Amino acid sequence: MSHELHHFSMGMWVFFLAYLTSVVGSYVGLSCVRQSFKDERKNARMWWLAMASLAIGGVGIWLMHFIGMMGFAVPGSTIRYALAPTLFSIVLAVGATLFGLWVVDSRAGWKTRVPRGVPLAVGGLVMGLAVSFMHYSGMAAIRIRGTIDHDQAFVVASVVIGIVASTAALWLAGVAERLVARAAAALIMGCAVVALHYTGMAGVNATVDASAPEPAGQTVLSLLFPAFVIGIAVLAAPIAALLLAPNREDRLREAAVAQWTGENDDLVEAHAAPVLADPSHRVDGYGTDGHDEKARVKIFPTGLQQRTRAGDMTGRDRQPRDAGGALRQ
């Protein structure tokens, strides 16, 4: 016999906490994606995408799911969670997000060989199916005194929402450059993830068997405590990296310095060539106190040459001298 289920048994604050968690994870993840698009180093781009997948998939999707499950109750039965399917669900969420972000990476070489829009559609499809599968693998971890099944119409609806939401998330990841745009994108992604979760939950049916033994496994709170700790650590790493990452002005300044350095390196080589080619070369106005030891030559970007004795590099005794070594007046 199907029993009445409660989805907000602990109050509506669970719903708002789940939504807020999804928004925060999505915003941090989108910010990491934008940094990956700006970074020219391949390894650095992959690190940014990995942090984005942990923030979006691990916090914005998976942690949101289990926060929402705090309000799930089946009257007449305790609820426990099997550990293996639970761990598999988080791996699936993070892996699917990483794959989707990699597909829409603007510098993926294979994208030039397919029509425009195909990478986004493929990434959204695969990510949406995987995220939906994550939801139902998490639901498969539930243990009650009885059985749980799902209404197929709600399953299909939740999968469609997952695909649309994933496609929208990947598209927003590529266009949400400004802070306001990323914030709006994170709010939309949060709505989509929460909609997927509660659409799937609306199709859940439970049959309680009073003669069945008490279920074995973990309580939702025992899973959430370490999940919250890990989630904070997962968000702390990309947030710190985002704070330390150079902004647009810094990148322009670094580019200008690199250009100036390159130009002056050419000038240094041009001035240094005759000095290095002729060991007896001397700069007029500076003597060696009659000694034959080699003098060191420093070439400045302006072309100014200055020679100091090999035995005295501290700055002393650098006054101009005549050919005999006497100080000029």
N, C-alpha and C positions, 0 to 999 in steps of 0.2 A: 504494500500500500504506500503510495506516494505521500510524503509528509510536507507540511509547510516549512519553508526555509526562511531564515532571517539573513539579510545581507548587511544590515546596519545595526547589529545587536548591541554594539558598544557606543552607538550614537553617530550623528552625521560628521563629527569631527574627524572620524577615520577617513571619510570620503575626501574632505578638504586636505587632510594631511597627505593622502595618496596623490591627489592632484598637484599639490605643492612640490612633493618629491619628484614627480615626473617633470614638472616645469624646470626645476633647478638642474636636474640631470641633463635635460635637453639643452638648456641654455649654455652650460659649461661645455657640453659636447659640440654644439654648433660653433662656439668660440674656438675650440680646438681645430675644427674643420677649416675655419677661415685661416687660421695660422698655417695649416698644412698647405693651403693653396698659395700662400705668400712665400713659403720657404722653398728655396731652390735646391736644397740638399735632399737627396732621395731618402737617406736613412732618417733624417729629421722629419720628413713628411710622414713616414710610416709610424714614427713615434707619436706624432700628433694624432694620426688616425687611430692608433691603438688607444690613446687616452680618450679620444672622442667616443670610441665604441664602448669603453668601460663606463664612461659617464652616461651615455644614452642607453645602451643595452643593459648595463649592470645596475644603474641607479634609476634612470628614467623609466625603464620598462620592468625589469625583474623586481627591484625593491618596491616599486609602486604596486606590483601585483600582490606581494605578500603583506604589504600594509593594508591593502583592501581586503585581504583574506582575514584580517583580525576581526572584521565585523560579520564574518560568515559563521552561522550557527545552525545546527540541525537539532531541533527539540527531540529529546529522548535518546540522544547519543553524544558521546564525547567525540572530538575530532583530533586525529593525529596525522602526522605527515611522515612518509617514508623518506629517508635521507637521500638515497641514490637518485630517484627521479627529480628531487629538488635540486641537487647539484647539477644534474644534466640540464635542467631548464635554464640555469644561469649561464652555463657554457654555451648553450644554443643561442641565448639572447645576445650575448657579447659577440660570438662568432658571426652570427647573421648580420649584426650591425656593422662589424668590421668589413665583411664582404661587400655589403651594399655601399659603404663609403668608398671602398677601393674601386668599385665599378664606376662610380661617378667622378673619381679623381680626374681632374682636367688634363693630366699629363700621362694617362695610361695610353701606351702606344697603340693598342689594338682598337682604340676608339676611332682612329682615323680611317679604319677600313669598314666601318659600319655606318648606316644612316644616322643622322643626328636624332637624338631622342631615344634610340634603342638602348644605350647604356642605362639611362634613367629608368626606362620601363623594365629592363631585366633586373636591375638592382632593386627596384621597388617590389617587383613580383617575388623575387627570392627572399628578400628581407621580410616582406609581409607574411609569406607562408611560414617562414621560420619563427617569426614572432608569435604568430597564431599557434604554431606547434609548441612553442615555449609555454604559452598559456595553458594549453591542454595537457602538456607533460607535467606542469605544476599541479593541475587539477587531478592528474592520475596519481599523484603522490598522496592524495587524501585517503585516510582510512577512517571508516565509521562502523558502527554496529549495523551493517547492512550493505547496500550497494548504491552507487551513484551513476546516473546516466545523463546524456545530453540530448536536447531537442535538436534535430538536424537542421531545422530552419534557422535557429539561433547560431548554430555552428557556422553555417554558410555565411550568415550576415556578419558574424565577427571576423571571419577570414577576409571577406570583402573589405570591411573597415580596416583590417590590418594592412592589406595591400595598398589601399588608397592612402592610409596614414603614412605608411613607409615611403611611398612614392613622393608624397608631399614633403615629408621630412628630408629626404635626399635632395629634392629640388630646393627647399629652403636653405639647406646647408650650402648650396652653391651660390645663392644670390643674397643671403642675409649678411651683408658686410657691415653695415652700421649697427651700433649698439641697440638703437630703437627697433630696427628690423629684426635683429636676433631675439630681442625680448618678445616681440610679437610672434615670431616663429616658434619660440619655446612655449608660449601660451597655447598656440594652435596644436603643437605636438602633444602637449599635456592633455588637451581635450580629446585628441584622437586615441591616445593610449588608454585613457580612462574609459572612453566609449567602447573600445574593443573589450576591455576587461568586463565591464558590467553588462555588455550585450551577451557575452559568453556566459556570464553568471546567471542571466535571466533565463537561460535554457537549461539550467541544472535541475535535475529531479533526483530526489533521494528516497530510498525505501529502507526503513528501519526494521531490523529483525531483533526483537527483544531477547530472543534466545541466543543470539550470537555473542561471542566473547568480546570483552573490551578490546578495542583496537590498540596495537602497539605502534610506537613511533615517537616523533617529536611533536611538542606543542608549537603552535604558531609563534608564541612569544619566545620560546627557546631558540627558534630559528631567527627571529627578528633582531634579538639583541646582538649576536655577532654580526648579523647582516648590516645593522646600523653602524657598528664600529668599522667594519670593512668599507662600507659605503662612504663614511666620512673620510677615511684614508684615501679611497679611490678618488674622491672629489678634491682632496687637499693637494694631491700631486699635480693635476692639470691646472688648478687655480694658481698655485705657486709658479708653474711654468708660464702661464699666461701673464702674470704680473711681471715676470722677469723678461718676457719676450720683447724685443725692440718694436716700437710703434713705427708708423709710417714716416714720421719726421726723422727718427733715428736711422731708418734704412736709407733715406735720402742723404743724410749726413755721411753715413758710412760709404755710400756710393761716390759722393763727392771727394771724400778723403782718398778712397782707392784710386780714383781717376787722377787726382793731384799727385799721389805717390808714384803712380806709373809714369806720369810725365817727367817727374823729377828724377826717377831712376834712370831714364834715358839720358838726362842731362848729366848726371853723375858719371855714367859710363863714358860719355863723350869727353869729359874733363879728365877722367882718371886714365884714359888710354895712353896719352903721351908720358905720363909719370911712371906708369907700370912698365912701359916699354923701355925706358931709359933709367937704369938704377942710379946714374950719376946726376940725374936731374935735381936742380936746386931752385928753390923759390927765392927770387931776389929780395934782399932785405933781411934774411935770416941766416945766421951762420951756425957752425957746429962746434965752436970753441976749439978749432984745430983738430978735432978728433975725426976719425974715418968711419965711426959707426953709422949704420944706416939710419936715416931719419924717417919717421912715420908721417904720412901725408893724409890729411882728412879733407875730403871734398864735400863742400856744402851744396845744397840745392841751387844756390845762386851762382855757383861756379867759383866762389872764393876759395883759395887754396891757403892752407896754413900748415906749416911744418914745425914739429917740435922734436927735440933731441930724444933718441931712444933711451937715454939714461935718465931723463927728467920729464915725466908726463904729468907732473903735478901742477903745472902752470907757472913755476918759478923760472926766472932767467929767460924770458921770452922777448926781451926788448930787442929792437933792431940793432944789428951790428954791421960793421964794415967788413971788407974781405979779410982783414987780419984778425977779426974776432973782437975788436974793440967796440965799446958801446958808441953808437952815434950820438952826437950832441943835438 
